[in-house]
């Protein structure tokens, strides 16, 4: 797991050595909006952030991003997620990123993430930091011009470690089958957990030049 943190530096070193590729070193900056769906409490979050890309070769790009996502959990509490991470993009086309053409790609990467969950009932708060989240998925890029593009991607992010889980429950009135008022239960699970969430991200990027 420790070796995963060396990968970004290896990629940048590879980009510096790939001088024969005219696309190597292209630098783009962009903004992103993210929809986050969770497996617990059936909630959907919305967020935004920024990113930049450093292209390594004709078919390989890197994406470095940060975003912040807010989730209203059925009006019973809220969840905030912050992500700072990177991904490697592999373009699945013979001539990727041509103007006026849709280019599909797959991606994989790693992320530092922060989660803060608050439950209104009994005013419960739980936080979690992690440097071992991993994501993978697929997307498409459409080059509007030679410098300006639009991207859409779907990826699953796994939190490899302690996870904060939520579940909607009902206060026991002692008179079944009548259910009491709903409340949000928050628990923290330790150990090896593969829980995560599905992220749908839309971004616009502008190529500034070459490094």
C-alpha positions as CSV (number, residue, x, y, z in Angstrom):
1,X,0.0,0.0,0.0
2,X,2.9,2.4,0.7
3,X,4.1,2.1,-2.9
4,X,0.9,3.6,-4.2
5,X,2.1,7.1,-3.1
6,X,5.2,6.8,-5.3
7,X,3.1,6.3,-8.5
8,X,2.5,10.1,-9.1
9,X,6.2,10.8,-9.0
10,X,7.0,7.9,-11.3
11,X,4.4,9.2,-13.8
12,X,5.8,12.7,-13.8
13,X,9.3,11.3,-14.3
14,X,8.0,9.3,-17.2
15,X,6.4,12.4,-18.7
16,X,9.7,14.2,-18.5
17,X,11.4,11.5,-20.4
18,X,8.8,11.1,-23.2
19,X,10.1,14.0,-25.2
20,X,9.5,12.3,-28.6
21,X,5.8,12.5,-28.0
22,X,4.5,15.9,-29.1
23,X,1.5,15.6,-26.7
24,X,3.7,14.9,-23.6
25,X,3.5,17.6,-21.0
26,X,0.3,19.2,-22.1
27,X,-1.2,21.1,-19.1
28,X,-4.9,21.7,-18.6
29,X,-6.9,23.4,-15.9
30,X,-10.6,22.8,-15.2
31,X,-13.6,22.9,-12.9
32,X,-15.8,19.9,-11.9
33,X,-19.2,19.1,-10.5
34,X,-19.9,15.8,-8.8
35,X,-23.0,13.8,-7.9
36,X,-22.4,11.2,-5.1
37,X,-24.6,8.3,-4.5
38,X,-24.2,6.3,-1.3
39,X,-25.1,2.7,-0.5
40,X,-26.5,3.7,2.9
41,X,-29.6,5.8,3.7
42,X,-30.3,6.1,0.0
43,X,-29.0,9.6,-0.2
44,X,-27.5,11.7,-3.1
45,X,-24.9,14.4,-2.6
46,X,-23.8,17.3,-4.7
47,X,-20.4,18.9,-4.8
48,X,-17.9,20.9,-6.8
49,X,-14.2,21.4,-7.1
50,X,-11.2,22.0,-9.4
51,X,-8.7,19.9,-11.3
52,X,-5.7,20.0,-13.6
53,X,-4.3,17.5,-16.0
54,X,-0.8,16.7,-17.1
55,X,-0.6,14.5,-20.2
56,X,2.1,11.8,-20.3
57,X,1.7,10.3,-23.8
58,X,-0.8,10.3,-26.6
59,X,-3.0,7.7,-24.9
60,X,-2.2,8.4,-21.2
61,X,-3.2,11.5,-19.1
62,X,-3.1,12.2,-15.4
63,X,-5.8,14.1,-13.5
64,X,-5.2,15.8,-10.1
65,X,-8.3,17.0,-8.4
66,X,-10.0,18.3,-5.2
67,X,-13.7,18.5,-4.5
68,X,-16.2,19.0,-1.6
69,X,-19.5,17.2,-1.5
70,X,-22.6,17.9,0.7
71,X,-25.3,15.3,1.3
72,X,-28.6,15.9,3.0
73,X,-29.6,12.5,4.5
74,X,-33.4,12.5,4.3
75,X,-33.6,15.7,6.4
76,X,-32.3,13.7,9.4
77,X,-28.7,14.8,9.2
78,X,-25.9,15.6,6.8
79,X,-22.7,14.3,5.4
80,X,-19.7,16.3,4.1
81,X,-17.0,14.6,2.0
82,X,-13.7,16.2,0.9
83,X,-11.4,14.5,-1.6
84,X,-7.9,15.4,-2.8
85,X,-6.6,12.8,-5.2
86,X,-5.2,11.8,-8.6
87,X,-6.1,9.4,-11.4
88,X,-4.4,8.0,-14.5
89,X,-6.6,8.2,-17.7
90,X,-6.1,5.7,-20.5
91,X,-7.7,6.8,-23.8
92,X,-9.4,4.0,-25.8
93,X,-9.1,5.4,-29.2
94,X,-6.5,5.3,-32.0
95,X,-6.5,9.1,-32.3
96,X,-7.6,10.4,-28.9
97,X,-8.8,13.9,-28.2
98,X,-9.4,14.9,-31.8
99,X,-11.5,18.0,-32.2
100,X,-15.2,17.3,-32.6
101,X,-14.8,13.6,-31.5
102,X,-15.9,11.7,-28.4
103,X,-13.0,9.8,-26.8
104,X,-13.7,7.1,-24.3
105,X,-11.3,6.3,-21.5
106,X,-10.8,4.2,-18.3
107,X,-9.2,5.5,-15.1
108,X,-7.8,4.4,-11.8
109,X,-6.3,6.3,-9.0
110,X,-5.9,7.1,-5.3
111,X,-7.4,9.7,-3.0
112,X,-7.1,11.4,0.4
113,X,-10.5,11.9,1.8
114,X,-12.3,13.4,4.8
115,X,-15.8,12.5,6.0
116,X,-18.0,14.4,8.5
117,X,-21.4,13.0,9.4
118,X,-23.9,14.7,11.7
119,X,-27.1,13.3,13.0
120,X,-29.8,15.7,14.2
121,X,-31.1,13.2,16.7
122,X,-29.0,13.4,19.9
123,X,-26.7,15.8,18.0
124,X,-24.2,13.0,17.0
125,X,-21.0,13.9,15.0
126,X,-18.5,11.5,13.6
127,X,-15.4,12.2,11.4
128,X,-12.9,10.1,9.5
129,X,-9.7,10.8,7.7
130,X,-8.2,8.3,5.2
131,X,-5.2,8.3,2.9
132,X,-6.1,4.9,1.4
133,X,-9.2,5.5,-0.7
134,X,-9.0,4.1,-4.3
135,X,-11.2,4.8,-7.3
136,X,-11.7,3.3,-10.7
137,X,-14.2,3.8,-13.6
138,X,-14.7,5.0,-17.1
139,X,-15.6,8.2,-18.9
140,X,-15.8,10.2,-22.1
141,X,-14.1,13.4,-23.3
142,X,-15.4,15.6,-26.1
143,X,-12.9,18.2,-27.5
144,X,-14.9,21.3,-28.4
145,X,-11.8,23.0,-29.7
146,X,-8.1,22.1,-29.7
147,X,-7.8,23.7,-26.2
148,X,-11.3,23.3,-24.7
149,X,-13.0,20.0,-23.7
150,X,-15.9,18.6,-21.8
151,X,-15.6,15.3,-19.8
152,X,-18.1,13.0,-18.1
153,X,-17.1,10.1,-15.9
154,X,-18.5,7.5,-13.6
155,X,-16.3,5.9,-10.9
156,X,-16.6,3.9,-7.7
157,X,-14.5,5.1,-4.8
158,X,-13.6,2.6,-2.1
159,X,-12.7,3.7,1.4
160,X,-10.0,1.1,2.4
161,X,-10.2,1.2,6.2
162,X,-12.4,2.8,8.9
163,X,-15.8,3.9,7.5
164,X,-18.7,6.0,8.8
165,X,-22.0,4.4,8.1
166,X,-25.5,5.8,8.4
167,X,-28.9,4.1,8.7
168,X,-32.4,5.5,9.1
169,X,-34.2,3.9,12.1
170,X,-37.3,4.6,14.1
171,X,-37.7,5.4,17.8
172,X,-39.3,2.5,19.6
173,X,-42.7,3.5,21.0
174,X,-43.2,0.1,22.6
175,X,-46.5,-0.4,20.7
176,X,-45.9,-2.3,17.5
177,X,-46.7,-2.2,14.6
178,X,-46.8,1.6,15.0
179,X,-43.4,3.1,14.1
180,X,-42.1,6.1,16.0
181,X,-40.4,9.1,14.4
182,X,-37.4,8.4,12.1
183,X,-33.8,9.2,13.2
184,X,-30.4,8.8,11.7
185,X,-28.1,6.2,13.3
186,X,-24.4,6.8,12.8
187,X,-21.7,4.2,13.4
188,X,-18.0,3.9,12.7
189,X,-16.6,0.6,11.4
190,X,-13.0,-0.1,11.9
191,X,-10.8,-2.7,10.1
192,X,-10.7,-3.6,6.4
193,X,-13.8,-2.2,4.8
194,X,-14.5,-1.9,1.0
195,X,-17.5,0.4,1.5
196,X,-17.7,3.4,-0.7
197,X,-19.8,5.4,-3.1
198,X,-20.5,5.9,-6.8
199,X,-19.4,9.3,-8.2
200,X,-20.6,10.9,-11.4
201,X,-18.5,13.8,-12.4
202,X,-18.8,16.5,-15.1
203,X,-15.9,18.8,-15.9
204,X,-14.7,21.4,-18.3
205,X,-11.0,21.8,-19.0
206,X,-8.9,24.4,-20.9
207,X,-5.4,23.5,-22.1
208,X,-3.0,26.3,-21.1
209,X,0.1,24.9,-22.9
210,X,3.0,22.5,-22.3
211,X,5.2,22.1,-19.2
